[in-house]
Amino acid sequence: MNPIVKDPLQRKIELSNWIILAVILIPSLIFAPVKFSLGILLGGFISILNFHWMEKGLRGLFQKTGVHVKGPVLIKYYIRLAITAVVLYFLIAYKTVNVIGLLIGLSVVVINIVITMIMALTKKNFIEEVI
């Protein structure tokens, strides 16, 4: 079986996730309460872990050529969603983290994808204008 090679853009997104988390987390460690910073840290970890888990599941989906592939992928998706929901419930219910910090941390992957797409579109438009 041929392993699917990761796209350079995907590797860039995965690395940028950690960089954006660090850029958000370091100032919060200096200027914000501990629960807020912990919310950013745990939210970022959850977000990045879900992104990685989703990539791994989709990679497995495209490597399999069977007829009944949709079912196991959906089951894994719902398991991931349930685990994430339980973890978030306990973090919020026991007031371990600040909810706003948690939301900021959970947004790390979304922020990264938006920034990456803006940069890609800007480069594309700039190249088209030159040509």
N, C-alpha and C positions, 0 to 999 in steps of 0.2 A: 504494500500500500504506500502510495506517495504522500508524504506529509505536505500539507499546504503551507507555503512560506508566508510569513506575515508581511503585509504591505508596509512599506516604509512610513506611510501616513499613519497607519495604526500604531506602529511602534512610537512614533512621535507623539501621538495622542496619549498613549500609556505613560510615557515619560513626563509629558506636560501635566498630566493629572497630579503627579507627585510634586512637581514644581509649584503648581498653583496652590495645592494644599499647604505647602510650606510658606508660600508668600502670604497666604491668608492667616495661617496659624502663628507665625512668628510675631507679627504686631499684636495679635490678640493675647499672646502670652505676656507681652510687656504691658499693654494698656487695659486689658479686660479682666474680669474676674475669672477664677479658675474654672467654674462650671461652664462659662461661656466658651473658654478655650477648649475644654474637654468636649463640649458639644461639637465644635468645629472639627476636632481631631477624630472623634468617633464617627461623626457624620461623613467625613471625608473617607475614612476607612471603609465604611459600609458602602458608600457610593462607588469607590474604586473596586472593591471586592465584587460587587454586583456586576459592574462593567466587565471585569475579568471573567466572572462565572458565565455571563451571557455570551462572551466571545468564545469561550471554551465549548459551550453547548451548541452554538451555531457552527463552529468548526466541525464538531462531531456530526452534526446534521448533514453538512455538505460532503463529508467523507463517506457516509453510508449511502448505499444505493438501493436499499430495500424498499418495499412497498409501504410498510407500516412504520414510517419514521415520525410522522406527525404526533402520534400518541405519546411516545416517550419524551419528546421535546416539550410538549405541553405539560406533562406531569412534572418534569424537572423545573419548568418555569413556575408552576404553581408552588412547588416545594420551596424554591428560592424566594418567592413572594411571601409565603407563609413564615419562613424563617426570618426574613427582614421585618415583617410586621411584628412578630413576637419580640425581637430584639428592640425595635423602636418603642413598642409598648412598655417594656420594662425600663428602658432608659427614661421615658417620659413619666411613667406612673410613679416610679420611686424617686423622681426629681434628681436623678444623677447628673443630668446636664441641663443647660439652658436651652429652651426650645428654639429660640432664634439662632443661637450658635449651631444647633443641630441642623436646622434648615440650611444655613449657610454652608456647612460641611457637606450636606447631601447634594448641594448644587455644584460641587466642584467639577464633576464630569460634564454637566450641562454647560457651565461657564467655559470649560475647555473646548468643547465641541463648537460653541458659538464663536469663540475667538479664532479657532482653527479655520472655520468656514469663512469668516470675514477676511482673514489673511489670504486664504486660497482664492477667494473671489477678487480681492484687491490685486493680487499678483496676476491673475488671469486677465482682468480688465486693463492693467498696465501694459502687459505684453501685447494685447490686441491693439492698444493705442499706438504702440511703437511700430507695429507692423503696418 
